[in-house]
């Protein structure tokens, strides 16, 4: 759930009460992990998800019943998914359910404001049915989490850490990639030298950059940024690829094209002085194996799936000191090579 407190605030302001349901523990096979959340209105509308199925329906029904009391309160539900509610996942979950009234609207507004700026961490105490009063403790990029210890201490993270993506090329495939990425945790810097090539896409996490020197945009990029190259010109592709590999710090550099294009570019990169380790450190062709259609939307699905796979692997395996770059034998390159046999 990208935003928690903003929809919670809207519902409370409209209806006088709303509920927040949070997974605070998960063991075995479960629909979602700790930190999954949903906001429930008095009418049963939901924002976010704790995994669907019987678990979500049970939680929603209990939240609606609790809201009928019209008070600020909290409750912990410990559920074995099979025996308790007949859901065949086989694991068990702990769910924290809160009802929040207009009496706490100002506190929720403060949390919504903090969440809008970026990731935020909170701590609170869960004590029986008492309302949960969260206190902001940090702003690290941890991703959504929630832990409730035996003493009732509730530590949570809100907000979605975004991966920066430099996307070079505003052609048909570039447009399809942007649309496919719109709901996903990426901040896109879309770069092209043709001002009229960009469509009007009012997306919150999209910057459109018109420049005659696209490769220069790499200098300002973060060291954990992904680079995707798909311009209308092979010479420009090579220039950007040369610059990206020269930076020697990006965990993913992708180039759209065939194996033949890759072979030609490898030859040119060698002429430009790149060692074999750096020449192997880019992905081409891009996209997951098995999708062969050349329709832009199909290519975009394949490319975005690859980006998600690499992004999730890197989140589970921290990059370490980004200033040291991404050598050929680094975990990032090995992991990507194992995932996609078309690397080098």
N, C-alpha and C positions, 0 to 999 in steps of 0.2 A: 504494500500500500504506500504510494508515493507521499500522500499527505494524510495525516491523521487528525490533527487538531483543527484544521480549517473546515473540513466537512462536519466535524463534531460541533464546532462553534456555530456554523450555519443552522444546523438542525435545532440546537438549543435556543438560538435567537428566534427561530420560527415557531417551534412547538413547545418551548419551555422545558424540554427534557430530551435526552438522547442517551444511548448506551454505547459503550466501548468494550469490545470483546478482544482479549489478547491471549494468544498461546504463550504460556510461560514455562512449559515443559513438554518434551516429546521424547518418547522412548519406543524403539522398534519401528515398525512400518506405520507411518502416520501420513495423513494428507498434506500437512504443512509442518514447518519447523517453528521453534520458539521465536517469537518476534512477529509472527503473522498476526494481522489484526483486521477487524472489520468494525465499522460504525453502523449502528442500527437505529432507525427512526421508530417513532411510536406506531407508525403505519406499517412497519415491516420492510421498508426499503433499506437496502444495505449498500455500503461503500466499502470496497476491499473484500477480502475473503480469508477464511481460515481453512479452506480446503474443499468446500462444497459437501455434498452428500448428507448423510444423516447427522453427522457431527455439526455441520453448519446450521442445519434446520433446527436441531435441538437447542443450540446456543441462541439462535434467533428467537425461538419461541420463549425460552426462559428470559431473555432480555426484555421482550415485550411484556411478559407478565410482571417482571420486576419494575418496569417503568410505570405500570398502572398504580403502584404505590405512591408515585410522585415524590420520591425522596432521593437524596444523595446516599448511595450505599455501594458496597462492593461484595463480591462473593467469589470463592474459588471452587471450581468444579474439577474433580479428578475422575477421568473416564477411561475405562478399558474399552476400547472401541468395539470389540466383538461382544463380550458379555453385557456391557452396559447399554449399548444403543444398536447392536446388530450390524455394525459396519465392519466389513471383512478385512480391513487393512491389517489387523492383528496387533497393533501397538497400543500405547496408552498416551493420553495427553492430559495436561493440566491447563485449564482455561480460567483466566481472570475476567470476571464480568463486572462492569461498573455502570451505574446509572448516574448521570450528571444533570443537575438542574440549573436553572437560570441564576441561582444564588452563587454559582461558581463560574459564571460567564466571563468575568474579568480575568480570572486565572487561566482559563482556556484560551482567551484572546492573546495573552502573553506567550503562551506556549505555541500558538499558531504563528505568531509573529516571528518567534525564534526559529521555528521549523522552516518558515518561508525563506529565511536567509541562507540556510544550509543545514547539514547534519547537526543534531543536538543530542546530548546525553542527559538523562535525568536519574534521580534516585528518589525513593519514597519508601514508606513503611506500610505494609499490608497488615492490618490488625482487625481480624474478624470482619464485621460488616461496615466498619468506619470508612468514610470517603478517603480516597487516595490522593494525597497532596504531593504533587511532583515538584522537585527542586532541580533546576538546571545545573549540571556539574561540568559540562564540557561540550566541545564542538568538533570532535574527531570524526573522520570519515570511516565509520565502522560498519554501516549498513544496519538495517532493522534487526534488533535483538531484544530479548527480554529474559531476565533470570530472576527467580524468586527463591531466596534461600530459606533454610529452616527457621531462621529468626524473623522472617517476614520482610527482609530487605528486598526491595524491588529495584533492580538496575535495568535501565532501558536505553536503547538508541533509536532515534527517529530520523527520517530523511534518507534519501537514496544517494549513495556516493556515485558520482558520474564518471565514466571513462571519456576522456577527450578523444575525439576522432577528427583527424584532418582528412577531409574527403576532397580530392582534386578531380574536378570534372563535373560539369552540370549538364551532361547529356542525358539520354533516356534512362540509362542504367543508373546513373547518379541520382536522378530524381526518384527512381523506384527504391533505391537504397535508403534515401532520406525518409521516404514515407514508411518503409518497413521498420526503420529505427525509431520512429516518432514516439512510441509508447515505452521504449526500452531505456536502460540507464546509460545513455550516451549524451554527451554534449558535442554537437557537430559544428565544426568550422568548415563550411562548404566554399571551396575556393575555385575561381575561374576568372579568366581575363575578359570574358564576354558578358557585359552587364545585362544584355537582353536574353541571356541564356537561362537566367534564374526565373523559375515560376514564383507566383505569389503564394508562399506557404507560411502562414502566420503561426509557426511552431515556437513554443517557449524556449526550447533548448537548441535553437538553430541560429547560427550566424552566417550570413552570406558575405563573402569577401571578394571584391572585384579588384584584381591586381594584375599588372603586366609582368610581375616577378614572383610567380607562385611559390617557387622553391624557397624564397626568403622567409615565407611564413613559418617554416620549420624552426627557425631560431627561437621564436617565442613560445613554442609548444612545450608542454610539460614532458618530463622524461618517461612518464608512463602512458603517453598518448599513443594511439594507434594511427597508422598512416595508410590510407587507401588511395591508389592512383588509378584513375580511369578517365583521362582526358581524351580530347578528340585528335591528338597529335602524338605520334610515337616519339618524335624528337623531344617533345615536352615531357612525355612520360619518362624518358631516359634522364633528362635533366633533373627532374624531381626525385627519381629513384637514386641517382648519384648523390644528390644532396642529403637524402634521408639516410642512406647507408654511411655517408661520411660523418654524420652526426654520431653514429655508433652508440645510440642510447635508446632507441624506440623498441619496445618489446614485440611489436607486430608491424611489418611493412608489407602491404599487399599490392600487387600489380595485376590488373585485369589483362587477360590474354591467354594465348595457347602455349603449349610446350615449345613450339617453334619460336614464338616470340621470346620466351624465356631464354632459350639457347642463344639467340642473337644478342639479347641484352647481357647475358653472362659474358659473351665475347667482348662486347663494348666496355663493360665494367672492368674487365681485366686490362683492357687498353688504357683505361682511365686510372689504373694503378691500385684498384681494390684487391686485397688479398683474397684467397679462396674462401677463407672463413666468412668474410663479409659478403661475398658474392652469394654464398649459400643462405644468408640470413634474410631472405625475403621470400614471400609466398607468391607463386605464379605457376599455374592458374590459381585463381582464388575461388573459394566456395567449397562446400562439402562434396565429396564424390557421390556419384549416382544421379545427380540432377543434370541432365544434358541439354535441356531446352535453352534456346537462345533468346527467348522472350524476356524483356527487361524485368518484369515482375518475378519471373522464375529465377533469373540470375540473382536478383536482390534477395530473395528468400534464402538461396544457397549461401550467398556472401554473408548475410546477417547471421545465419546459423553458425558459420565459422567464427565470426567475431564474438558471438556469445560463448562458444565453447572455449576459445582462447582466453576471453575475459574472465570466465568463471574459474578456469585453471589457475590463472595468475592471481586471482583473489584468494584462492586457497593456498598458493605458494607465493609469499611476498617476494617482491623483486630485490629486496635488499638495497644496497647503496646504488641508486640509479645513476650516480655520477660516474660509476665504473663501467657503464654501458652494458651491452648485451652481447658478449662474445659468442662465437659459434658453438662452444661446448657448454653454454649456460643452460640452466634448467628450462628457461623459456623456449630456447630454440629446440632443445631435445624434445620437450613436450609437444611443441607444434609439429615437429617432424614425425613423431610417433602418431599423431592424430591424422596428419595429412601426408600420404605417401608421395604426393607430387612435389614435395620440397626437396630440391637439390639432389 
